[in-house]
């Protein structure tokens, strides 16, 4: 009997086709004509939480970090996005203030589509709106599932799920490729809702399994397949290297 695919693995696979790539060439051309290219350097803010909506962004190269601050002032990363990802798409449509900050993690080259031009394109080509809704729904399902999985009693498993959540839409999450998160331990502890000492112990466990490598402001995911297994609560029969 074949083993049923775990929900985490299924949701990650569903995001393998980037939102921009799901659009037809005519739809891409319409959005490109409505927008303009712009670059951001590492650390620069692309869009700020609480700002009034202005534009949608298509990441052409580079990586961005999505983060948010709650009413208590706790700040935590929510996700990272890479090439061919569409970000900031809901705020221009709803007309409400942005719910998260988008920050460049590396040199970012993006297509900026102002709100009025975006809405005009959506009225002409409504299928684009369907794809934007599909992207938002996939991300919501992924976040809900991974938060559920990260609520287990074993913090190593929870931490693996959280790291996957930060990268679950990254094209680089193939098993043979490393994914580098530009994130501090303070940010990660806030997201995991644990003390820094607890976080350090969890990171050490993942390091000993050769699942990650850590450096200042960087966590490199060396083995996403192992992390997915840990997040699902069914780690493989591996012993940490002596």
HELIX and SHEET records of a PDB file:
HELIX    1   1 UNK A    7  UNK A   14  1                                   8    
HELIX    2   2 UNK A   20  UNK A   22  5                                   3    
HELIX    3   3 UNK A   25  UNK A   34  1                                  10    
HELIX    4   4 UNK A   89  UNK A   94  1                                   6    
HELIX    5   5 UNK A  115  UNK A  124  1                                  10    
HELIX    6   6 UNK A  126  UNK A  149  1                                  24    
HELIX    7   7 UNK A  155  UNK A  167  1                                  13    
HELIX    8   8 UNK A  185  UNK A  192  1                                   8    
HELIX    9   9 UNK A  196  UNK A  208  1                                  13    
HELIX   10  10 UNK A  224  UNK A  231  1                                   8    
SHEET    1   A 4 UNK A  36  UNK A  40  0                                        
SHEET    2   A 4 UNK A 108  UNK A 114 -1                                        
SHEET    3   A 4 UNK A  55  UNK A  61 -1                                        
SHEET    4   A 4 UNK A  86  UNK A  87 -1                                        
SHEET    1   B 4 UNK A  45  UNK A  47  0                                        
SHEET    2   B 4 UNK A 101  UNK A 104 -1                                        
SHEET    3   B 4 UNK A  64  UNK A  69 -1                                        
SHEET    4   B 4 UNK A  75  UNK A  81 -1                                        
SHEET    1   C 3 UNK A 179  UNK A 182  0                                        
SHEET    2   C 3 UNK A 218  UNK A 221 -1                                        
SHEET    3   C 3 UNK A 212  UNK A 215 -1                                        
END                                                                             
